[in-house]
Amino acid sequence: MRFIATAQEKFAGTAERELLGADPHGQVVQRFPDGVFLFESSFDRPGFLGALRAHPPVFARHVQPVETETTLPSGDSAPAEISRSCADLFDESIRGLRVAVQVRQTPGEKRFSDYAVKERLDPLISAAGAEPAVQDPDRIVSVFIVRNPGTVYCGLSAPSENLNPWSGGVVRFFKDPNSVSRAESKLLEAMKLGFLSVRDGQRALDLGAAPGGWTRVLQGKGCSVTAVDPAELDRAVSNLDQVTHVRCDANQFRPQGSFDLITDDMNWEAFRSAKVLKRLTVSLQPRGSFLMTIKLGSEDPAQLLPKITRLLEPGLTVTGIRQLYHNRGEVTAWGLRPCQVIT
Ligand SMILES: C[S@@+](CC[C@H](N)C(=O)[O-])C[C@H]1O[C@@H](n2cnc3c(N)ncnc32)[C@H](O)[C@@H]1O
């Protein structure tokens, strides 16, 4: 079966190797702009999804099944042709479900809008006894349109099968007027993906906190935050209740109490950052969680990331590593401190 996969353009080759690692007899059939590629799996759909669960990709951000592949006519009839191409996907199996339409097109001037496609597909979804939805769908119909030559790839899947609930794994947050840094988007994205859950009343340690975006988000979720950074916090953040700025290098930081979660967004070489996190593990409550940005240097990530994982374990359990849409030249690792460390 074929799948359209998406990664950051610079890391598309790494994402291709990840899928080939999960499915050694698969092949990359075609490459498109912006880190998108067509992958032909040697497995059927459950087999491929099982292989991805066994070998979770870091850089492949989104996959969609390709159930129909259609050449598009030039002119105004393309949206009608896309709806004809998708019609067979909307059968009895979606009755009573909430179904979202996610449309993406390769870059360049659009002959028709994404919305023009959705407008065509929503009535077909309703006619099959399902509810067209935008939020929290049970199924997503993914429509990837390649212009020049015009081809459309469509597939229906559960959000959990796509590695990512957003169209192509791309998420943009509304600009918050109180935001103090672009880095906030990384934490918001990780929380939306369920990599870090934060509860009211928790004690958080934020390493590499300045100018204070992550600290602000954590405080906004009801945490008391110890923010460690030699640089200044934005005044709007340092003045917040429950925020304590410890102005020092994280290497010198000696915590007084314990924490329920540790975040680390230091723009520091990956091993040095991981060593600091490892040292501070003793101040993390058992089952406390961590989220860490790992800077990718010149080393092949396939070598670097297992080394970082081995460094952090067994004191911390690394649950996963992913390149978020908002990561640039970096990836995000998350996990927890196990209750008992077996050495
Ligand atoms: C990308 S910024 C963090 C942005 C922050 N998460 C936010 O949302 O505003 C990286 C920060 O790491 C800090 N940093 C780098 N090395 C550090 C170290 N050894 N100890 C503490 N902070 C460090 C830098 O001063 C910088 O403020």
The ligand as an SDF file (V2000), in Angstrom:
LIG
                    3D

 27 29  0  0  0  0  0  0  0  0999 V2000
   15.7150   28.9600   22.9720 C   0  0  0  0  0  0  0  0  0  0  0  0
   16.0440   29.8980   24.3900 S   0  0  0  0  0  0  0  0  0  0  0  0
   14.7660   29.3410   25.4560 C   0  0  0  0  0  0  0  0  0  0  0  0
   13.4450   29.9350   25.1310 C   0  0  0  0  0  0  0  0  0  0  0  0
   12.4270   29.6930   26.2210 C   0  0  0  0  0  0  0  0  0  0  0  0
   12.0580   28.2890   26.3110 N   0  0  0  0  0  0  0  0  0  0  0  0
   11.1900   30.5040   25.9870 C   0  0  0  0  0  0  0  0  0  0  0  0
   10.1420   29.9330   25.7180 O   0  0  0  0  0  0  0  0  0  0  0  0
   11.2760   31.7210   26.0960 O   0  0  0  0  0  0  0  0  0  0  0  0
   17.4380   29.1060   25.0580 C   0  0  0  0  0  0  0  0  0  0  0  0
   17.8760   29.6380   26.3970 C   0  0  0  0  0  0  0  0  0  0  0  0
   18.8140   28.7120   26.9420 O   0  0  0  0  0  0  0  0  0  0  0  0
   19.6590   29.4490   27.7850 C   0  0  0  0  0  0  0  0  0  0  0  0
   20.8520   28.6600   28.1130 N   0  0  0  0  0  0  0  0  0  0  0  0
   21.8480   28.2650   27.2910 C   0  0  0  0  0  0  0  0  0  0  0  0
   22.7750   27.5890   27.9940 N   0  0  0  0  0  0  0  0  0  0  0  0
   22.3450   27.5490   29.2780 C   0  0  0  0  0  0  0  0  0  0  0  0
   22.8630   27.0040   30.4800 C   0  0  0  0  0  0  0  0  0  0  0  0
   24.0340   26.3670   30.5020 N   0  0  0  0  0  0  0  0  0  0  0  0
   22.1540   27.1560   31.6200 N   0  0  0  0  0  0  0  0  0  0  0  0
   20.9680   27.8000   31.6110 C   0  0  0  0  0  0  0  0  0  0  0  0
   20.4320   28.3480   30.5000 N   0  0  0  0  0  0  0  0  0  0  0  0
   21.1110   28.2310   29.3500 C   0  0  0  0  0  0  0  0  0  0  0  0
   19.9480   30.7150   26.9880 C   0  0  0  0  0  0  0  0  0  0  0  0
   20.3710   31.7560   27.8420 O   0  0  0  0  0  0  0  0  0  0  0  0
   18.5880   30.9860   26.3490 C   0  0  0  0  0  0  0  0  0  0  0  0
   17.8700   31.9330   27.0970 O   0  0  0  0  0  0  0  0  0  0  0  0
  1  2  1  0
  2  3  1  0
  2 10  1  0
  3  4  1  0
  4  5  1  0
  5  6  1  0
  5  7  1  0
  7  8  2  0
  7  9  1  0
 10 11  1  0
 11 12  1  0
 11 26  1  0
 12 13  1  0
 13 14  1  0
 13 24  1  0
 14 15  1  0
 14 23  1  0
 15 16  2  0
 16 17  1  0
 17 18  1  0
 17 23  2  0
 18 19  1  0
 18 20  2  0
 20 21  1  0
 21 22  2  0
 22 23  1  0
 24 25  1  0
 24 26  1  0
 26 27  1  0
M  CHG  2   2   1   9  -1
M  END
$$$$
